[in-house]
Amino acid sequence: MTDTTGYQPPKIWTWDAESGGKWASTNRPIAGATHEAQLPRGTHPLQLYSMGTPNGQKVTILLEELLARGETGAEYDAHLIRIGEGDQFSSGFVEINPNSKIPALLDTDTGSRVFESGAILLYLAEKFGQFLPTDPAHKTEAMNWLFWLQGSAPYLGGGFGHFYAYAPEKFEYPINRFAMEAKRQMDVLDRELANNRFLGGDDYTIADIATWPWYGNMVLGQAYNAAEFLQVDGYKNLRRWADEIAARPAVQRGRKVNRTFGPLEDQLHERHDASDFDLKTQDKLST
């Protein structure tokens, strides 16, 4: 069936109405702050401002993995940025990330601001000398997959996820277009993981940590309620990889941080100390 909306693009596009859908109130064609507000600061050198979306999970999983390896310098404060309420457009957040997207990191030891999730992973991996091979060939392969993820995930999330799960109206063309691409991407991963335990080889790296929150959650049926639609059961190697990573205690902790959706036991709105994971569910939730 062909979509027939009757819409014809105007000669010049103008922004005169919200686009509709779940995130309409935060979408706008200009950058910069909408309001003055300073960001909170905790006691640790690493200050993370984020939300537990797949991009946010990348960073908290890596931080928890670093702590599990005894890197005490990776202790961090994770402050919740409620993107549906526009916290990312505060003057304080824009100062750290002019693109107004989570996650954003401030390293008070070095005075560095770090934005874009892939850049944060690379920054932390190099800072602590963990989860990134030192051998040039192996490092290059890990970087191949890290950059593959950064370029591919928008087609899964902003493409397929948006039109399938969040768009105010459902249209055949964009759903089919991005479903096809999502399946092609999962096939790319499945073929790679047929020959390697992890992405790029036998070592668990930031490439896996970056990719799991997107494609791991998808193949485990935890994204967009689309597992049956995309027939994810057919990607056996991808599922094996996703299950192995999901079983890691640091991953189980990291995916809870700054999370505001799903079962309450999987939510830890803010994290300032390792003991926060041991609190009762009702004590975890910040107001």
C-alpha atoms as an extended CHARMM CRD file, in Angstrom:
* protein
*
       287  EXT
         1         1  MET       CA              0.0000000000        0.0000000000        0.0000000000  PROA      1               0.0000000000
         2         2  THR       CA              1.2610000000        3.4740000000       -0.8750000000  PROA      2               0.0000000000
         3         3  ASP       CA              1.1850000000        6.3260000000        1.6420000000  PROA      3               0.0000000000
         4         4  THR       CA             -0.9430000000        9.1760000000        0.3480000000  PROA      4               0.0000000000
         5         5  THR       CA             -0.7050000000       12.1250000000        2.6960000000  PROA      5               0.0000000000
         6         6  GLY       CA             -1.1900000000       14.8120000000        0.0890000000  PROA      6               0.0000000000
         7         7  TYR       CA              1.7520000000       16.6890000000        1.5920000000  PROA      7               0.0000000000
         8         8  GLN       CA              3.9320000000       18.7380000000       -0.7090000000  PROA      8               0.0000000000
         9         9  PRO       CA              7.0660000000       20.3770000000        0.7480000000  PROA      9               0.0000000000
        10        10  PRO       CA              6.9070000000       24.1690000000        0.5700000000  PROA      10              0.0000000000
        11        11  LYS       CA              9.5300000000       26.0790000000       -1.3450000000  PROA      11              0.0000000000
        12        12  ILE       CA             10.9240000000       27.3820000000        1.9590000000  PROA      12              0.0000000000
        13        13  TRP       CA             10.5190000000       25.4450000000        5.2010000000  PROA      13              0.0000000000
        14        14  THR       CA              9.3260000000       27.3740000000        8.2400000000  PROA      14              0.0000000000
        15        15  TRP       CA              8.9640000000       26.3300000000       11.8550000000  PROA      15              0.0000000000
        16        16  ASP       CA              5.4180000000       27.2320000000       12.7900000000  PROA      16              0.0000000000
        17        17  ALA       CA              4.2050000000       24.2440000000       14.7970000000  PROA      17              0.0000000000
        18        18  GLU       CA              5.4190000000       21.3710000000       16.9460000000  PROA      18              0.0000000000
        19        19  SER       CA              6.2320000000       18.2790000000       14.9500000000  PROA      19              0.0000000000
        20        20  GLY       CA              4.1020000000       16.0050000000       17.1020000000  PROA      20              0.0000000000
        21        21  GLY       CA              5.0370000000       12.8070000000       18.8790000000  PROA      21              0.0000000000
        22        22  LYS       CA              6.6260000000       12.0080000000       22.2020000000  PROA      22              0.0000000000
        23        23  TRP       CA              9.5590000000       14.4240000000       21.9290000000  PROA      23              0.0000000000
        24        24  ALA       CA              7.8050000000       17.2760000000       20.1040000000  PROA      24              0.0000000000
        25        25  SER       CA              8.1320000000       19.7640000000       22.9550000000  PROA      25              0.0000000000
        26        26  THR       CA             11.9390000000       19.5190000000       22.9420000000  PROA      26              0.0000000000
        27        27  ASN       CA             12.4630000000       19.7200000000       19.1790000000  PROA      27              0.0000000000
        28        28  ARG       CA             13.3980000000       23.0650000000       17.6910000000  PROA      28              0.0000000000
        29        29  PRO       CA             15.5400000000       24.2780000000       14.7790000000  PROA      29              0.0000000000
        30        30  ILE       CA             17.9060000000       26.4320000000       16.8450000000  PROA      30              0.0000000000
        31        31  ALA       CA             20.6510000000       25.6920000000       19.3500000000  PROA      31              0.0000000000
        32        32  GLY       CA             21.5700000000       27.3680000000       22.6140000000  PROA      32              0.0000000000
        33        33  ALA       CA             20.0860000000       27.6420000000       26.0820000000  PROA      33              0.0000000000
        34        34  THR       CA             16.4020000000       28.2500000000       26.7170000000  PROA      34              0.0000000000
        35        35  HSD       CA             16.7880000000       29.0680000000       30.4040000000  PROA      35              0.0000000000
        36        36  GLU       CA             19.3690000000       29.8740000000       33.0470000000  PROA      36              0.0000000000
        37        37  ALA       CA             20.2050000000       27.0360000000       35.4190000000  PROA      37              0.0000000000
        38        38  GLN       CA             23.4820000000       25.8020000000       36.8440000000  PROA      38              0.0000000000
        39        39  LEU       CA             24.2800000000       22.1050000000       36.9360000000  PROA      39              0.0000000000
        40        40  PRO       CA             24.7060000000       20.3410000000       40.2730000000  PROA      40              0.0000000000
        41        41  ARG       CA             28.1590000000       19.1530000000       41.3340000000  PROA      41              0.0000000000
        42        42  GLY       CA             28.9910000000       16.1010000000       43.3780000000  PROA      42              0.0000000000
        43        43  THR       CA             32.1570000000       15.1350000000       45.2150000000  PROA      43              0.0000000000
        44        44  HSD       CA             33.9350000000       13.0290000000       42.5710000000  PROA      44              0.0000000000
        45        45  PRO       CA             36.1880000000       14.3150000000       39.7880000000  PROA      45              0.0000000000
        46        46  LEU       CA             33.9320000000       12.7860000000       37.1350000000  PROA      46              0.0000000000
        47        47  GLN       CA             30.5860000000       14.5340000000       36.8620000000  PROA      47              0.0000000000
        48        48  LEU       CA             28.1450000000       12.8780000000       34.4420000000  PROA      48              0.0000000000
        49        49  TYR       CA             24.9740000000       14.5700000000       33.2490000000  PROA      49              0.0000000000
        50        50  SER       CA             22.7860000000       12.0450000000       31.5150000000  PROA      50              0.0000000000
        51        51  MET       CA             19.6680000000        9.9220000000       31.2380000000  PROA      51              0.0000000000
        52        52  GLY       CA             19.4300000000        6.1490000000       30.9500000000  PROA      52              0.0000000000
        53        53  THR       CA             18.7400000000        5.9890000000       27.2250000000  PROA      53              0.0000000000
        54        54  PRO       CA             21.0000000000        3.7320000000       25.1270000000  PROA      54              0.0000000000
        55        55  ASN       CA             23.4930000000        6.5740000000       24.6390000000  PROA      55              0.0000000000
        56        56  GLY       CA             23.4870000000        7.2850000000       28.3660000000  PROA      56              0.0000000000
        57        57  GLN       CA             23.9110000000        3.6030000000       29.2390000000  PROA      57              0.0000000000
        58        58  LYS       CA             27.1350000000        3.4330000000       27.2300000000  PROA      58              0.0000000000
        59        59  VAL       CA             28.9260000000        5.7140000000       29.6680000000  PROA      59              0.0000000000
        60        60  THR       CA             27.5410000000        4.3940000000       32.9500000000  PROA      60              0.0000000000
        61        61  ILE       CA             28.2910000000        0.8270000000       31.8780000000  PROA      61              0.0000000000
        62        62  LEU       CA             31.9020000000        1.7620000000       31.1080000000  PROA      62              0.0000000000
        63        63  LEU       CA             32.2700000000        3.6040000000       34.4200000000  PROA      63              0.0000000000
        64        64  GLU       CA             30.9250000000        0.6120000000       36.3310000000  PROA      64              0.0000000000
        65        65  GLU       CA             33.2340000000       -1.7110000000       34.3720000000  PROA      65              0.0000000000
        66        66  LEU       CA             36.2110000000        0.4980000000       35.2460000000  PROA      66              0.0000000000
        67        67  LEU       CA             35.2710000000        0.4490000000       38.9260000000  PROA      67              0.0000000000
        68        68  ALA       CA             34.9060000000       -3.3460000000       38.7650000000  PROA      68              0.0000000000
        69        69  ARG       CA             38.5140000000       -3.4860000000       37.5550000000  PROA      69              0.0000000000
        70        70  GLY       CA             39.6660000000       -1.5070000000       40.5600000000  PROA      70              0.0000000000
        71        71  GLU       CA             39.9980000000        1.8980000000       38.8840000000  PROA      71              0.0000000000
        72        72  THR       CA             39.0220000000        3.9770000000       41.9080000000  PROA      72              0.0000000000
        73        73  GLY       CA             39.5810000000        7.1730000000       39.9280000000  PROA      73              0.0000000000
        74        74  ALA       CA             36.5040000000        6.2660000000       37.9070000000  PROA      74              0.0000000000
        75        75  GLU       CA             34.1790000000        7.0240000000       40.8340000000  PROA      75              0.0000000000
        76        76  TYR       CA             31.5360000000        9.3510000000       39.5400000000  PROA      76              0.0000000000
        77        77  ASP       CA             28.4160000000       11.3630000000       40.2400000000  PROA      77              0.0000000000
        78        78  ALA       CA             25.6120000000       10.7310000000       37.7480000000  PROA      78              0.0000000000
        79        79  HSD       CA             23.1050000000       13.5670000000       37.6670000000  PROA      79              0.0000000000
        80        80  LEU       CA             19.7710000000       13.0220000000       35.9490000000  PROA      80              0.0000000000
        81        81  ILE       CA             18.9870000000       15.2000000000       32.9420000000  PROA      81              0.0000000000
        82        82  ARG       CA             15.2940000000       14.8430000000       32.1500000000  PROA      82              0.0000000000
        83        83  ILE       CA             15.3640000000       15.3400000000       28.4060000000  PROA      83              0.0000000000
        84        84  GLY       CA             11.5820000000       15.2660000000       28.0990000000  PROA      84              0.0000000000
        85        85  GLU       CA             11.4500000000       18.3160000000       30.3500000000  PROA      85              0.0000000000
        86        86  GLY       CA             14.1930000000       20.2210000000       28.5280000000  PROA      86              0.0000000000
        87        87  ASP       CA             16.9550000000       20.0120000000       31.1650000000  PROA      87              0.0000000000
        88        88  GLN       CA             19.4750000000       19.6820000000       28.3260000000  PROA      88              0.0000000000
        89        89  PHE       CA             18.7190000000       23.2550000000       27.2770000000  PROA      89              0.0000000000
        90        90  SER       CA             19.8100000000       24.8390000000       30.5470000000  PROA      90              0.0000000000
        91        91  SER       CA             22.6930000000       27.3010000000       30.3830000000  PROA      91              0.0000000000
        92        92  GLY       CA             24.7840000000       24.9970000000       32.5600000000  PROA      92              0.0000000000
        93        93  PHE       CA             24.2940000000       21.9850000000       30.3200000000  PROA      93              0.0000000000
        94        94  VAL       CA             24.8480000000       23.9320000000       27.1020000000  PROA      94              0.0000000000
        95        95  GLU       CA             28.1530000000       25.1370000000       28.5460000000  PROA      95              0.0000000000
        96        96  ILE       CA             29.3260000000       21.5140000000       28.6670000000  PROA      96              0.0000000000
        97        97  ASN       CA             27.5890000000       20.3430000000       25.5110000000  PROA      97              0.0000000000
        98        98  PRO       CA             26.6010000000       23.0410000000       23.0010000000  PROA      98              0.0000000000
        99        99  ASN       CA             24.6790000000       20.3510000000       21.0890000000  PROA      99              0.0000000000
       100       100  SER       CA             22.2610000000       19.8670000000       24.0330000000  PROA      100             0.0000000000
       101       101  LYS       CA             22.3290000000       16.0650000000       23.8970000000  PROA      101             0.0000000000
       102       102  ILE       CA             23.0330000000       13.5700000000       26.6570000000  PROA      102             0.0000000000
       103       103  PRO       CA             25.4150000000       12.3200000000       27.8780000000  PROA      103             0.0000000000
       104       104  ALA       CA             27.8750000000       15.0280000000       28.8390000000  PROA      104             0.0000000000
       105       105  LEU       CA             30.8820000000       14.6100000000       31.1300000000  PROA      105             0.0000000000
       106       106  LEU       CA             32.9410000000       17.0700000000       33.1290000000  PROA      106             0.0000000000
       107       107  ASP       CA             36.3230000000       15.8980000000       34.3770000000  PROA      107             0.0000000000
       108       108  THR       CA             37.1950000000       18.3300000000       37.1390000000  PROA      108             0.0000000000
       109       109  ASP       CA             40.7000000000       16.8460000000       37.4430000000  PROA      109             0.0000000000
       110       110  THR       CA             41.6260000000       18.0990000000       33.9900000000  PROA      110             0.0000000000
       111       111  GLY       CA             38.9720000000       20.7550000000       33.4460000000  PROA      111             0.0000000000
       112       112  SER       CA             37.8590000000       18.9010000000       30.3210000000  PROA      112             0.0000000000
       113       113  ARG       CA             34.3270000000       18.8580000000       29.0330000000  PROA      113             0.0000000000
       114       114  VAL       CA             33.5320000000       15.7870000000       26.9460000000  PROA      114             0.0000000000
       115       115  PHE       CA             30.4050000000       15.3980000000       24.8560000000  PROA      115             0.0000000000
       116       116  GLU       CA             29.1420000000       12.8120000000       22.3800000000  PROA      116             0.0000000000
       117       117  SER       CA             28.9120000000        9.3260000000       23.8360000000  PROA      117             0.0000000000
       118       118  GLY       CA             31.6230000000        7.8220000000       21.6210000000  PROA      118             0.0000000000
       119       119  ALA       CA             34.0350000000       10.6050000000       22.5520000000  PROA      119             0.0000000000
       120       120  ILE       CA             33.3380000000       10.0180000000       26.2430000000  PROA      120             0.0000000000
       121       121  LEU       CA             34.0210000000        6.2900000000       25.9050000000  PROA      121             0.0000000000
       122       122  LEU       CA             37.2960000000        6.9360000000       24.1100000000  PROA      122             0.0000000000
       123       123  TYR       CA             38.3000000000        9.6160000000       26.6370000000  PROA      123             0.0000000000
       124       124  LEU       CA             37.6990000000        7.3140000000       29.6090000000  PROA      124             0.0000000000
       125       125  ALA       CA             39.3120000000        4.2750000000       27.9700000000  PROA      125             0.0000000000
       126       126  GLU       CA             42.4680000000        6.2750000000       27.2610000000  PROA      126             0.0000000000
       127       127  LYS       CA             42.4450000000        8.0110000000       30.6490000000  PROA      127             0.0000000000
       128       128  PHE       CA             42.4310000000        4.6930000000       32.5080000000  PROA      128             0.0000000000
       129       129  GLY       CA             44.1330000000        2.4750000000       29.9360000000  PROA      129             0.0000000000
       130       130  GLN       CA             41.2780000000       -0.0200000000       29.9240000000  PROA      130             0.0000000000
       131       131  PHE       CA             38.8660000000       -1.5730000000       27.4100000000  PROA      131             0.0000000000
       132       132  LEU       CA             40.8760000000       -0.4330000000       24.3980000000  PROA      132             0.0000000000
       133       133  PRO       CA             43.6290000000       -2.6360000000       22.9260000000  PROA      133             0.0000000000
       134       134  THR       CA             47.1350000000       -1.2110000000       22.8600000000  PROA      134             0.0000000000
       135       135  ASP       CA             48.2480000000       -3.2540000000       19.8500000000  PROA      135             0.0000000000
       136       136  PRO       CA             47.7380000000       -0.9600000000       16.8290000000  PROA      136             0.0000000000
       137       137  ALA       CA             45.9520000000       -3.5470000000       14.6850000000  PROA      137             0.0000000000
       138       138  HSD       CA             43.5570000000       -4.6050000000       17.4360000000  PROA      138             0.0000000000
       139       139  LYS       CA             42.9640000000       -1.0160000000       18.5030000000  PROA      139             0.0000000000
       140       140  THR       CA             42.1160000000       -0.0780000000       14.9150000000  PROA      140             0.0000000000
       141       141  GLU       CA             39.6090000000       -2.9170000000       14.7140000000  PROA      141             0.0000000000
       142       142  ALA       CA             37.9250000000       -1.8180000000       17.9490000000  PROA      142             0.0000000000
       143       143  MET       CA             37.7950000000        1.7460000000       16.6550000000  PROA      143             0.0000000000
       144       144  ASN       CA             36.2670000000        0.5160000000       13.4040000000  PROA      144             0.0000000000
       145       145  TRP       CA             33.3270000000       -0.9040000000       15.3390000000  PROA      145             0.0000000000
       146       146  LEU       CA             33.0510000000        2.0630000000       17.6950000000  PROA      146             0.0000000000
       147       147  PHE       CA             32.6900000000        4.4190000000       14.7470000000  PROA      147             0.0000000000
       148       148  TRP       CA             30.3990000000        1.9470000000       12.9830000000  PROA      148             0.0000000000
       149       149  LEU       CA             28.0730000000        2.1480000000       15.9780000000  PROA      149             0.0000000000
       150       150  GLN       CA             28.1710000000        5.9270000000       16.1640000000  PROA      150             0.0000000000
       151       151  GLY       CA             27.2000000000        6.1450000000       12.4980000000  PROA      151             0.0000000000
       152       152  SER       CA             24.6680000000        3.3030000000       12.4940000000  PROA      152             0.0000000000
       153       153  ALA       CA             22.6730000000        3.7190000000       15.7000000000  PROA      153             0.0000000000
       154       154  PRO       CA             20.8390000000        6.8820000000       14.5360000000  PROA      154             0.0000000000
       155       155  TYR       CA             19.1990000000        4.7620000000       11.8300000000  PROA      155             0.0000000000
       156       156  LEU       CA             17.9940000000        2.3350000000       14.4900000000  PROA      156             0.0000000000
       157       157  GLY       CA             16.8630000000        4.9470000000       17.0160000000  PROA      157             0.0000000000
       158       158  GLY       CA             16.0260000000        8.1810000000       15.2330000000  PROA      158             0.0000000000
       159       159  GLY       CA             15.0210000000        6.2610000000       12.1290000000  PROA      159             0.0000000000
       160       160  PHE       CA             13.3020000000        2.9640000000       12.8840000000  PROA      160             0.0000000000
       161       161  GLY       CA             12.5310000000        3.6100000000       16.5640000000  PROA      161             0.0000000000
       162       162  HSD       CA             11.0350000000        7.0190000000       15.8900000000  PROA      162             0.0000000000
       163       163  PHE       CA              8.7490000000        6.0630000000       13.0210000000  PROA      163             0.0000000000
       164       164  TYR       CA              7.7570000000        2.6660000000       14.4630000000  PROA      164             0.0000000000
       165       165  ALA       CA              7.2540000000        3.6080000000       18.1170000000  PROA      165             0.0000000000
       166       166  TYR       CA              7.0680000000        7.3760000000       18.6020000000  PROA      166             0.0000000000
       167       167  ALA       CA              5.7660000000        9.1180000000       15.4860000000  PROA      167             0.0000000000
       168       168  PRO       CA              2.2190000000       10.4850000000       15.9590000000  PROA      168             0.0000000000
       169       169  GLU       CA              1.1830000000        8.8570000000       12.6790000000  PROA      169             0.0000000000
       170       170  LYS       CA              2.3410000000        5.5880000000       11.1400000000  PROA      170             0.0000000000
       171       171  PHE       CA              3.4210000000        5.5500000000        7.5070000000  PROA      171             0.0000000000
       172       172  GLU       CA              4.5250000000        2.5490000000        5.4990000000  PROA      172             0.0000000000
       173       173  TYR       CA              7.4680000000        4.0570000000        3.6470000000  PROA      173             0.0000000000
       174       174  PRO       CA              9.6340000000        5.3000000000        6.5760000000  PROA      174             0.0000000000
       175       175  ILE       CA              8.8850000000        2.2210000000        8.6970000000  PROA      175             0.0000000000
       176       176  ASN       CA              9.7970000000       -0.1360000000        5.8790000000  PROA      176             0.0000000000
       177       177  ARG       CA             12.8460000000        1.9090000000        4.9240000000  PROA      177             0.0000000000
       178       178  PHE       CA             14.3160000000        1.9460000000        8.4180000000  PROA      178             0.0000000000
       179       179  ALA       CA             13.2170000000       -1.6030000000        9.2920000000  PROA      179             0.0000000000
       180       180  MET       CA             15.2000000000       -2.7880000000        6.2870000000  PROA      180             0.0000000000
       181       181  GLU       CA             18.2430000000       -0.8320000000        7.4620000000  PROA      181             0.0000000000
       182       182  ALA       CA             17.9120000000       -2.0340000000       11.0660000000  PROA      182             0.0000000000
       183       183  LYS       CA             17.8300000000       -5.6320000000        9.8760000000  PROA      183             0.0000000000
       184       184  ARG       CA             20.8080000000       -5.0610000000        7.5890000000  PROA      184             0.0000000000
       185       185  GLN       CA             22.7670000000       -3.6580000000       10.5260000000  PROA      185             0.0000000000
       186       186  MET       CA             21.8680000000       -6.6010000000       12.7520000000  PROA      186             0.0000000000
       187       187  ASP       CA             23.0150000000       -8.9240000000        9.9710000000  PROA      187             0.0000000000
       188       188  VAL       CA             26.3360000000       -7.0570000000        9.8140000000  PROA      188             0.0000000000
       189       189  LEU       CA             26.7990000000       -7.6640000000       13.5440000000  PROA      189             0.0000000000
       190       190  ASP       CA             25.6120000000      -11.2600000000       13.3760000000  PROA      190             0.0000000000
       191       191  ARG       CA             28.1270000000      -12.0860000000       10.6520000000  PROA      191             0.0000000000
       192       192  GLU       CA             30.9690000000      -10.4340000000       12.5720000000  PROA      192             0.0000000000
       193       193  LEU       CA             30.0640000000      -12.2720000000       15.7690000000  PROA      193             0.0000000000
       194       194  ALA       CA             29.9510000000      -15.6090000000       13.9800000000  PROA      194             0.0000000000
       195       195  ASN       CA             33.7440000000      -15.4540000000       13.8750000000  PROA      195             0.0000000000
       196       196  ASN       CA             34.5720000000      -13.4220000000       16.9670000000  PROA      196             0.0000000000
       197       197  ARG       CA             33.5140000000      -13.5380000000       20.6080000000  PROA      197             0.0000000000
       198       198  PHE       CA             33.2970000000       -9.7480000000       20.7200000000  PROA      198             0.0000000000
       199       199  LEU       CA             33.2960000000       -7.0090000000       18.1160000000  PROA      199             0.0000000000
       200       200  GLY       CA             36.6860000000       -7.0550000000       16.4700000000  PROA      200             0.0000000000
       201       201  GLY       CA             38.1510000000      -10.0420000000       18.2800000000  PROA      201             0.0000000000
       202       202  ASP       CA             38.3760000000      -11.8640000000       21.5980000000  PROA      202             0.0000000000
       203       203  ASP       CA             38.6060000000       -8.7740000000       23.8100000000  PROA      203             0.0000000000
       204       204  TYR       CA             35.6530000000       -6.9590000000       25.3610000000  PROA      204             0.0000000000
       205       205  THR       CA             36.1720000000       -3.2800000000       24.4780000000  PROA      205             0.0000000000
       206       206  ILE       CA             34.4230000000        0.0600000000       24.2900000000  PROA      206             0.0000000000
       207       207  ALA       CA             33.1250000000       -1.0700000000       20.8880000000  PROA      207             0.0000000000
       208       208  ASP       CA             30.9920000000       -3.6870000000       22.6450000000  PROA      208             0.0000000000
       209       209  ILE       CA             30.0630000000       -1.2850000000       25.4370000000  PROA      209             0.0000000000
       210       210  ALA       CA             28.8850000000        1.2680000000       22.8740000000  PROA      210             0.0000000000
       211       211  THR       CA             26.9370000000       -1.2170000000       20.7780000000  PROA      211             0.0000000000
       212       212  TRP       CA             25.1990000000       -3.3350000000       23.4150000000  PROA      212             0.0000000000
       213       213  PRO       CA             22.7270000000       -0.6930000000       24.6900000000  PROA      213             0.0000000000
       214       214  TRP       CA             21.3780000000       -0.3290000000       21.1530000000  PROA      214             0.0000000000
       215       215  TYR       CA             21.6020000000       -3.6810000000       19.4030000000  PROA      215             0.0000000000
       216       216  GLY       CA             21.8970000000       -5.8550000000       22.4960000000  PROA      216             0.0000000000
       217       217  ASN       CA             18.6990000000       -4.4130000000       23.9180000000  PROA      217             0.0000000000
       218       218  MET       CA             17.0390000000       -4.7770000000       20.5260000000  PROA      218             0.0000000000
       219       219  VAL       CA             17.8660000000       -8.4510000000       20.0720000000  PROA      219             0.0000000000
       220       220  LEU       CA             16.9090000000       -9.1470000000       23.7100000000  PROA      220             0.0000000000
       221       221  GLY       CA             13.4570000000       -7.7060000000       23.0600000000  PROA      221             0.0000000000
       222       222  GLN       CA             13.9400000000       -4.6260000000       25.2180000000  PROA      222             0.0000000000
       223       223  ALA       CA             13.6250000000       -1.8580000000       22.6150000000  PROA      223             0.0000000000
       224       224  TYR       CA             10.5830000000       -0.3870000000       20.8620000000  PROA      224             0.0000000000
       225       225  ASN       CA              8.4710000000       -3.5660000000       21.3770000000  PROA      225             0.0000000000
       226       226  ALA       CA              9.7030000000       -4.5220000000       17.9420000000  PROA      226             0.0000000000
       227       227  ALA       CA             11.4110000000       -7.8910000000       18.4550000000  PROA      227             0.0000000000
       228       228  GLU       CA              8.6890000000       -9.8690000000       16.6790000000  PROA      228             0.0000000000
       229       229  PHE       CA              8.2940000000       -7.2770000000       13.9190000000  PROA      229             0.0000000000
       230       230  LEU       CA             12.0220000000       -7.3940000000       13.1320000000  PROA      230             0.0000000000
       231       231  GLN       CA             12.2910000000      -11.1750000000       13.7250000000  PROA      231             0.0000000000
       232       232  VAL       CA             15.3240000000      -10.7400000000       15.9440000000  PROA      232             0.0000000000
       233       233  ASP       CA             15.3860000000      -14.4520000000       16.8650000000  PROA      233             0.0000000000
       234       234  GLY       CA             17.1250000000      -15.0860000000       13.5610000000  PROA      234             0.0000000000
       235       235  TYR       CA             20.3350000000      -13.3700000000       14.7060000000  PROA      235             0.0000000000
       236       236  LYS       CA             21.7920000000      -16.2060000000       16.7710000000  PROA      236             0.0000000000
       237       237  ASN       CA             25.3510000000      -14.8940000000       17.0720000000  PROA      237             0.0000000000
       238       238  LEU       CA             24.1620000000      -11.4310000000       17.9980000000  PROA      238             0.0000000000
       239       239  ARG       CA             21.9070000000      -12.9530000000       20.6570000000  PROA      239             0.0000000000
       240       240  ARG       CA             24.7870000000      -15.0000000000       22.1020000000  PROA      240             0.0000000000
       241       241  TRP       CA             26.8900000000      -11.8440000000       22.3790000000  PROA      241             0.0000000000
       242       242  ALA       CA             24.0200000000       -9.8450000000       23.8670000000  PROA      242             0.0000000000
       243       243  ASP       CA             23.3210000000      -12.4850000000       26.5110000000  PROA      243             0.0000000000
       244       244  GLU       CA             26.9760000000      -12.7130000000       27.5430000000  PROA      244             0.0000000000
       245       245  ILE       CA             27.2800000000       -8.9560000000       28.0090000000  PROA      245             0.0000000000
       246       246  ALA       CA             23.9000000000       -8.6860000000       29.7670000000  PROA      246             0.0000000000
       247       247  ALA       CA             25.1530000000      -11.1650000000       32.3850000000  PROA      247             0.0000000000
       248       248  ARG       CA             28.0430000000       -8.9160000000       33.4350000000  PROA      248             0.0000000000
       249       249  PRO       CA             27.3820000000       -7.3550000000       36.8710000000  PROA      249             0.0000000000
       250       250  ALA       CA             28.8130000000       -3.9990000000       35.8110000000  PROA      250             0.0000000000
       251       251  VAL       CA             26.4460000000       -3.9100000000       32.8430000000  PROA      251             0.0000000000
       252       252  GLN       CA             23.5110000000       -4.7290000000       35.0910000000  PROA      252             0.0000000000
       253       253  ARG       CA             24.4510000000       -1.8330000000       37.3450000000  PROA      253             0.0000000000
       254       254  GLY       CA             25.3100000000        0.6240000000       34.6060000000  PROA      254             0.0000000000
       255       255  ARG       CA             22.0600000000        0.1870000000       32.6890000000  PROA      255             0.0000000000
       256       256  LYS       CA             20.0870000000        1.2420000000       35.7790000000  PROA      256             0.0000000000
       257       257  VAL       CA             21.8100000000        4.5840000000       36.2980000000  PROA      257             0.0000000000
       258       258  ASN       CA             19.7900000000        7.6830000000       35.3580000000  PROA      258             0.0000000000
       259       259  ARG       CA             17.0060000000        5.3800000000       34.1590000000  PROA      259             0.0000000000
       260       260  THR       CA             13.4680000000        6.7050000000       34.6330000000  PROA      260             0.0000000000
       261       261  PHE       CA             11.4370000000        4.0620000000       32.8080000000  PROA      261             0.0000000000
       262       262  GLY       CA             10.7360000000        0.3560000000       33.0650000000  PROA      262             0.0000000000
       263       263  PRO       CA             10.3980000000       -1.6420000000       36.3090000000  PROA      263             0.0000000000
       264       264  LEU       CA             11.2210000000        0.3450000000       39.4350000000  PROA      264             0.0000000000
       265       265  GLU       CA             13.8830000000       -2.1520000000       40.4440000000  PROA      265             0.0000000000
       266       266  ASP       CA             15.7620000000       -1.2420000000       37.2560000000  PROA      266             0.0000000000
       267       267  GLN       CA             15.7820000000        2.4870000000       38.0020000000  PROA      267             0.0000000000
       268       268  LEU       CA             18.4430000000        4.4550000000       39.8370000000  PROA      268             0.0000000000
       269       269  HSD       CA             17.7140000000        8.0630000000       38.9950000000  PROA      269             0.0000000000
       270       270  GLU       CA             20.9950000000        9.4000000000       40.3840000000  PROA      270             0.0000000000
       271       271  ARG       CA             24.1910000000        7.6660000000       41.3990000000  PROA      271             0.0000000000
       272       272  HSD       CA             26.7230000000        9.2800000000       43.7250000000  PROA      272             0.0000000000
       273       273  ASP       CA             28.2140000000        6.2510000000       45.4810000000  PROA      273             0.0000000000
       274       274  ALA       CA             28.3790000000        2.5070000000       44.9250000000  PROA      274             0.0000000000
       275       275  SER       CA             26.1380000000        2.0140000000       47.9310000000  PROA      275             0.0000000000
       276       276  ASP       CA             23.2910000000        3.6850000000       46.0200000000  PROA      276             0.0000000000
       277       277  PHE       CA             22.6680000000        0.3650000000       44.2600000000  PROA      277             0.0000000000
       278       278  ASP       CA             21.9310000000       -1.2650000000       47.6170000000  PROA      278             0.0000000000
       279       279  LEU       CA             19.1650000000        1.1250000000       48.6350000000  PROA      279             0.0000000000
       280       280  LYS       CA             15.5640000000        0.0630000000       48.5540000000  PROA      280             0.0000000000
       281       281  THR       CA             13.7670000000        0.8790000000       45.3080000000  PROA      281             0.0000000000
       282       282  GLN       CA             11.6590000000        3.6200000000       46.8060000000  PROA      282             0.0000000000
       283       283  ASP       CA             14.7870000000        5.3010000000       48.1720000000  PROA      283             0.0000000000
       284       284  LYS       CA             16.5080000000        5.2200000000       44.7830000000  PROA      284             0.0000000000
       285       285  LEU       CA             14.0390000000        7.4540000000       43.0630000000  PROA      285             0.0000000000
       286       286  SER       CA             14.8720000000       11.1180000000       43.2390000000  PROA      286             0.0000000000
       287       287  THR       CA             12.2090000000       13.7580000000       43.1290000000  PROA      287             0.0000000000
